[in-house]
Every structure is written in C-alpha cells, then in structure tokens.
C-alpha cells in the first residue's frame, strides 16, 4: 500500500502583546534554509528577540524608576525649603524667607505640548507592533509598520522641541520679572529654575535619543529590532511626561 503524505498544518501561533507577530507558516520566505535563528527564536521565552525586549524594558523601567525617585527627592526638598527661616537683626525674631513667585502662564501650554507628544509616541509604538503590518514585513512585502510609525515619531520630535522652546521662553519671562537665575535669586525662583532645568535636561536627552532612534530605524533590517527601539523610546517619553505633570503640580501647589 503506498505511503500517504500529509502537509503539516500552518503554524498560527501569535506573539504575546508587545512584540511583533509570527507568519502563519513554518519558514520565512527567504532564500536558503537555515537552522538556528529566524522564526525559531520566537518559540522560546528565554531566547531571541522576546528575551531582548524584556531585558531592554527591564533596563528602561529601572532607570526610569530611579529618575522618578530623584524627582521625588527634589520635590521633597522644595517643600521642606519653604519652612526655612532666618533671624531678623532688628526684631531678633525668626521670620520666613520664602517669597512665592508668579509662574509663567506658558508652562500650561508647554504641558499641553508634552501630553500630545506622549500620545503621538504611543501611537508610533502601537503601529510598530500592529500585527497585520508586522506579518507583511515578515513576508518581505515592504515596511508598512515602520511607514505608519515614522510620522508619529516625527510629530513627537516636533512637540518635544516645542516644549523645550516654551521652557526657555518661561525662563526669560521669569527673568524679566526680576527673578533671574543668579546669586541674588530668591529660594522660590532658584527652585523653579532647578526643577524645570533638570527636567528639561532629561527631555533633551530624550530628543537626542529619538533622533538616534529615527536614524537607526532606516538601517535596522530586522523588524523586531525596530520594535524594541521604538518601544524603549516610548516608555522613556511617557516617563518624562508623567514626571513633568508631577513637577508642575508641585510648583503650582508650592506657590
């Protein structure tokens, strides 16, 4: 009796949320067969791009947790400094030396820019992980996931630059009110420059990282590496937006 051969069923396993999908067949349609690497990397949870994604996320989350802790300490010192006093040489009494300042209104517009940038980077992160587009990239049918994500990343970059520009305008406005950042600064104005300046430095690092990410996306050939780059950038940006909202709330309440 002649032997009967049956085709193996198409593999339909899908990746967990947060990483690209897997094509519905055993091998990628590329030239040459291949042992290790390729699609087999998705099978195990402890190897391949999935493990790299988890490692990068762990590193980013750890660094961001340290940043949030640093900002929390800065805010605690800000509120503690408000109770500072000095002795009046005439009355010999302890009097407070904290004189509130009027926050530049442009800070609220800057906050809107940063919130919008957090939304745009999240849209880019979601598009780079969109399963239908990822499968097309696996099949070699172009780069639809990347093409969908790029405009959102560009919007994030523009909004981030607007935020930093607005912060510079806020510093000039405060200086014009007589609260320049110098040795004559009042405690309130000093902490305003310190808090907003430290956050602006962090966001500038994020902008530099975003520019590097945009450049890298052009020459990274593997979709999973592009996904990891956008994912890490997105979580960093979200953390900076969250930190700014906490810092702004502290500045408003502290005045």
C-alpha positions as CSV (number, residue, x, y, z in Angstrom):
1,X,0.0,0.0,0.0
2,X,1.6,3.3,-1.0
3,X,2.5,5.7,1.7
4,X,0.3,8.7,2.3
5,X,1.9,12.2,3.0
6,X,0.0,15.0,4.6
7,X,1.0,18.6,4.8
8,X,1.8,19.9,8.2
9,X,-0.8,22.5,9.3
10,X,0.2,26.1,9.0
11,X,1.6,27.5,12.2
12,X,-0.8,30.1,13.6
13,X,0.8,30.9,16.9
14,X,0.7,34.6,17.7
15,X,3.1,36.5,19.7
16,X,2.0,38.0,23.1
17,X,1.1,41.7,23.1
18,X,4.1,43.9,23.0
19,X,6.1,42.3,20.2
20,X,5.6,41.5,16.6
21,X,3.6,38.7,15.2
22,X,4.8,35.4,13.5
23,X,3.9,34.5,10.0
24,X,1.4,31.6,9.5
25,X,3.9,29.1,8.1
26,X,7.0,27.3,9.3
27,X,9.7,29.2,7.5
28,X,10.2,32.7,6.3
29,X,10.1,33.0,2.5
30,X,13.7,33.9,2.1
31,X,16.4,32.3,0.2
32,X,18.3,29.4,1.8
33,X,17.2,27.1,4.5
34,X,18.5,27.8,7.9
35,X,18.9,26.2,11.3
36,X,19.2,28.4,14.3
37,X,17.7,31.9,14.4
38,X,14.9,33.3,12.3
39,X,11.4,32.2,13.3
40,X,12.6,29.6,15.8
41,X,13.7,32.5,18.0
42,X,10.1,33.3,18.8
43,X,9.3,29.8,20.1
44,X,11.2,30.1,23.4
45,X,10.6,32.7,26.0
46,X,14.2,32.7,27.1
47,X,15.9,33.3,23.8
48,X,15.6,35.5,20.8
49,X,14.0,38.9,20.4
50,X,11.4,38.3,23.1
51,X,14.1,38.0,25.7
52,X,16.0,41.0,24.3
53,X,12.7,43.1,24.5
54,X,12.2,42.0,28.2
55,X,15.8,42.9,29.0
56,X,15.6,46.3,27.4
57,X,12.3,47.0,29.1
58,X,13.7,46.0,32.5
59,X,16.7,48.3,32.0
60,X,14.5,51.2,30.9
61,X,12.0,50.7,33.7
62,X,14.8,50.5,36.3
63,X,16.4,53.7,35.0
64,X,13.1,55.5,34.9
65,X,12.2,54.4,38.4
66,X,15.5,55.9,39.6
67,X,14.6,59.1,37.8
68,X,11.2,59.3,39.4
69,X,12.8,58.7,42.8
70,X,15.2,61.5,42.1
71,X,12.4,63.9,41.1
72,X,10.5,62.9,44.2
73,X,13.5,63.8,46.4
74,X,13.8,67.1,44.6
75,X,10.1,67.9,45.3
76,X,10.5,66.9,48.9
77,X,13.5,69.3,49.3
78,X,11.4,72.0,47.5
79,X,8.6,71.8,50.1
80,X,11.0,71.4,53.0
81,X,12.8,74.6,52.0
82,X,9.6,76.6,52.2
83,X,9.7,76.3,56.0
84,X,13.2,77.9,56.2
85,X,13.6,81.0,58.4
86,X,16.3,83.5,59.3
87,X,16.7,85.8,62.2
88,X,15.6,89.4,61.8
89,X,18.5,91.5,63.2
90,X,16.1,94.3,64.3
91,X,13.4,92.3,66.0
92,X,15.6,89.2,66.7
93,X,12.7,87.0,65.6
94,X,12.8,84.1,63.2
95,X,10.9,85.1,60.0
96,X,10.3,83.1,56.8
97,X,12.3,83.9,53.7
98,X,10.1,82.1,51.2
99,X,8.5,84.6,48.8
100,X,6.3,82.9,46.2
101,X,6.7,83.8,42.5
102,X,4.1,84.0,39.7
103,X,4.5,81.0,37.4
104,X,4.7,82.0,33.7
105,X,1.4,81.0,32.0
106,X,3.3,79.5,29.1
107,X,4.0,76.5,31.3
108,X,0.5,75.2,30.8
109,X,0.8,75.5,27.0
110,X,4.1,73.6,27.3
111,X,2.4,70.9,29.3
112,X,-0.2,70.5,26.5
113,X,2.7,70.0,24.0
114,X,4.2,67.3,26.2
115,X,1.0,65.5,26.7
116,X,0.3,65.5,23.0
117,X,3.8,64.2,22.4
118,X,3.2,61.3,24.8
119,X,0.1,60.4,22.7
120,X,2.0,60.6,19.4
121,X,4.8,58.4,20.6
122,X,2.3,55.9,21.9
123,X,0.6,55.8,18.5
124,X,4.0,55.1,17.0
125,X,4.7,52.3,19.5
126,X,1.3,50.7,18.7
127,X,1.8,51.0,14.9
128,X,5.2,49.4,15.0
129,X,3.6,46.4,16.8
130,X,0.5,46.2,14.6
131,X,0.2,42.5,13.8
132,X,-1.1,42.7,10.2
133,X,1.7,45.1,9.2
134,X,4.3,43.1,11.1
135,X,3.3,40.0,9.2
136,X,3.7,41.8,5.9
137,X,7.2,42.8,6.9
138,X,8.0,39.2,7.8
139,X,6.8,38.2,4.4
140,X,9.1,40.8,2.8
141,X,6.2,42.9,1.5
142,X,7.8,46.3,2.4
143,X,7.9,48.1,5.7
144,X,4.2,49.1,6.4
145,X,4.7,49.0,10.2
146,X,7.7,51.4,10.0
147,X,6.0,53.6,7.5
148,X,3.0,54.0,9.8
149,X,5.1,54.7,12.8
150,X,7.5,57.3,11.3
151,X,5.0,60.2,11.0
152,X,4.0,59.8,14.7
153,X,7.7,59.7,15.8
154,X,8.3,62.9,13.7
155,X,5.4,64.5,15.5
156,X,6.8,63.5,18.8
157,X,10.1,65.1,18.0
158,X,8.5,68.4,16.9
159,X,6.3,68.6,20.0
160,X,9.3,67.8,22.2
161,X,11.2,70.7,20.6
162,X,8.2,73.0,21.1
163,X,8.2,72.1,24.8
164,X,11.9,72.9,25.3
165,X,11.4,76.2,23.4
166,X,8.5,77.1,25.6
167,X,10.5,76.3,28.7
168,X,13.2,78.7,27.5
169,X,10.6,81.4,27.0
170,X,9.3,80.8,30.5
171,X,12.8,81.3,31.9
172,X,13.1,84.6,30.0
173,X,9.7,85.7,31.3
174,X,10.6,84.9,34.9
175,X,13.9,86.7,34.5
176,X,12.1,89.8,33.1
177,X,10.0,89.8,36.3
178,X,13.2,90.3,38.3
179,X,13.8,86.7,39.2
180,X,17.0,85.9,37.2
181,X,19.0,82.8,38.0
182,X,22.0,84.3,39.8
183,X,23.4,84.7,43.3
184,X,20.6,87.1,44.1
185,X,17.9,84.5,43.3
186,X,15.2,84.0,45.8
187,X,14.7,80.5,47.1
188,X,11.4,80.2,45.2
189,X,12.9,81.3,41.9
190,X,16.0,79.2,42.5
191,X,13.9,76.0,42.9
192,X,11.8,76.9,39.8
193,X,14.9,77.0,37.7
194,X,16.3,73.9,39.3
195,X,13.2,71.8,38.9
196,X,12.4,72.9,35.3
197,X,16.0,72.8,34.3
198,X,16.6,69.3,35.4
199,X,13.5,68.0,33.7
200,X,14.4,69.9,30.5
201,X,17.8,68.3,30.5
202,X,16.2,64.8,30.8
203,X,13.8,65.7,27.9
204,X,16.7,67.0,25.8
205,X,18.4,63.6,26.3
206,X,15.1,62.0,25.1
207,X,15.1,64.2,22.0
208,X,18.6,63.1,21.2
209,X,17.6,59.5,21.7
210,X,14.6,60.0,19.5
211,X,16.8,61.4,16.7
212,X,19.2,58.5,17.0
213,X,16.2,56.1,17.0
214,X,14.8,57.7,13.8
215,X,18.2,57.3,12.1
216,X,18.6,53.7,13.3
217,X,15.2,52.7,12.0
218,X,16.4,53.3,8.5
219,X,19.2,50.8,8.6
220,X,17.9,48.2,11.1
221,X,16.8,45.3,8.9
222,X,15.0,43.1,11.4
223,X,11.5,44.2,12.4
224,X,11.9,43.0,16.0
225,X,14.9,45.4,16.5
226,X,12.9,48.3,15.2
227,X,10.1,47.4,17.5
228,X,12.5,47.3,20.5
229,X,14.0,50.7,19.6
230,X,10.6,52.4,19.4
231,X,9.3,50.6,22.5
232,X,12.2,51.7,24.6
233,X,11.9,55.3,23.3
234,X,8.1,55.3,24.0
235,X,8.5,54.3,27.6
236,X,11.2,56.8,28.3
237,X,9.0,59.6,26.8
238,X,6.0,58.5,28.8
239,X,8.0,58.7,32.0
240,X,9.2,62.2,31.2
241,X,5.6,63.3,30.6
242,X,4.5,61.8,33.9
243,X,7.4,63.3,35.8
244,X,6.6,66.8,34.3
245,X,3.0,66.6,35.4
246,X,4.1,65.8,39.0
247,X,6.7,68.6,39.0
248,X,4.2,71.1,37.6
249,X,1.7,70.2,40.3
250,X,4.4,70.7,42.9
251,X,5.3,74.1,41.5
252,X,1.7,75.2,41.4
253,X,0.9,74.0,45.0
254,X,4.2,75.2,46.3
255,X,3.5,78.8,45.3
